[in-house]
Amino acid sequence: MGRVEAIKAIKLLGLIATSATLIVLSSYWRSAVIALPLPEDIPEEILRTQIIIEARSPIDGKFLTAAEYAQLEAQLQEAPPRKLDPKIREQIFLLRIRKTLLQFFPFLNL
């Protein structure tokens, strides 16, 4: 009986070694594919050398040329945007407090 148990133990060790080898090899195959950048991804070195000639308006998001963007920035620095009515400011502040309280105490119906 000792010889049969030894053969079973050898087969079990062979099966474990084969399974471990397959698992290790399959994990290395996937990591090589994940590490590659996307084909349409532009390298950072090229992006750093490009000159930006278009911009978006900080007010409404429309496309502007560089000259229009500089002019708009100068206008915004000269005349700051209008301030909100104090009542509206207070309402926004209270809504933010309410949102924060509901995150901590969801069972409250404020």
C-alpha positions in Angstrom: 0.0 0.0 0.0 2.9 2.4 0.6 3.9 2.4 -3.1 0.3 3.3 -4.2 0.2 6.2 -1.8 3.6 7.4 -3.0 2.4 7.4 -6.6 -0.7 9.3 -5.7 1.4 11.9 -3.8 3.7 12.3 -6.8 0.7 12.8 -9.1 -0.8 15.3 -6.8 2.5 17.3 -6.6 2.8 17.2 -10.4 -0.8 18.5 -10.7 -0.1 21.3 -8.2 3.2 22.3 -10.0 1.5 22.3 -13.4 -1.5 24.4 -12.1 0.8 26.9 -10.4 3.0 27.3 -13.6 -0.1 27.9 -15.8 -1.4 30.5 -13.3 1.9 32.4 -13.2 2.3 32.3 -17.0 -1.2 33.5 -17.6 -0.8 36.5 -15.3 2.4 37.6 -17.1 0.7 37.4 -20.5 -2.0 39.9 -19.5 0.3 42.4 -17.9 2.3 42.9 -21.1 -0.9 43.9 -22.9 -2.1 46.3 -20.2 1.2 48.2 -20.1 1.0 49.3 -23.8 -0.4 52.8 -24.4 -3.4 53.3 -26.7 -2.6 53.7 -30.3 -4.5 57.1 -30.6 -2.8 58.4 -27.4 -0.5 61.4 -28.2 2.8 61.3 -26.4 3.3 64.0 -23.7 6.4 65.3 -25.3 4.5 66.3 -28.5 1.6 67.8 -26.5 4.1 70.1 -24.6 5.5 71.5 -27.8 2.1 72.3 -29.4 1.0 76.0 -29.3 -2.6 76.5 -28.2 -4.4 78.7 -30.6 -7.9 78.1 -29.5 -9.5 78.4 -26.1 -12.9 78.1 -24.4 -14.7 81.0 -22.9 -14.8 80.8 -19.1 -18.3 82.3 -19.2 -20.3 80.2 -21.6 -17.8 77.6 -23.0 -17.8 78.8 -26.6 -14.6 78.5 -28.7 -12.5 81.6 -28.9 -9.3 82.6 -30.8 -6.2 83.5 -28.7 -6.8 87.2 -29.3 -10.5 87.0 -28.2 -9.5 85.0 -25.1 -6.9 87.6 -24.1 -9.4 90.4 -24.6 -12.0 88.6 -22.5 -9.5 87.9 -19.7 -8.6 91.6 -19.7 -12.3 92.6 -19.5 -12.8 90.2 -16.6 -9.9 91.6 -14.7 -11.1 95.2 -15.1 -14.7 94.6 -14.1 -15.2 91.6 -11.8 -18.4 89.7 -12.2 -21.5 90.9 -10.5 -22.1 89.7 -7.0 -25.2 87.7 -6.1 -28.0 89.1 -4.1 -27.4 88.5 -0.4 -30.8 86.6 -0.1 -29.8 84.2 -2.9 -26.3 83.7 -1.2 -28.0 82.8 2.0 -30.3 80.3 0.3 -27.3 78.6 -1.4 -25.5 78.5 1.9 -28.5 76.9 3.6 -28.9 74.4 0.8 -25.3 73.3 1.2 -25.7 72.9 4.9 -28.8 70.8 4.3 -27.0 68.6 1.8 -24.1 68.0 4.2 -26.5 67.2 7.1 -28.4 64.7 4.8 -25.1 62.9 4.0 -24.5 62.3 7.7 -28.1 61.8 8.8 -30.0 60.4 5.8 -33.0 59.5 8.0 -33.8 63.2 8.6 -36.3 64.7 6.2 -35.2 68.3 6.1 
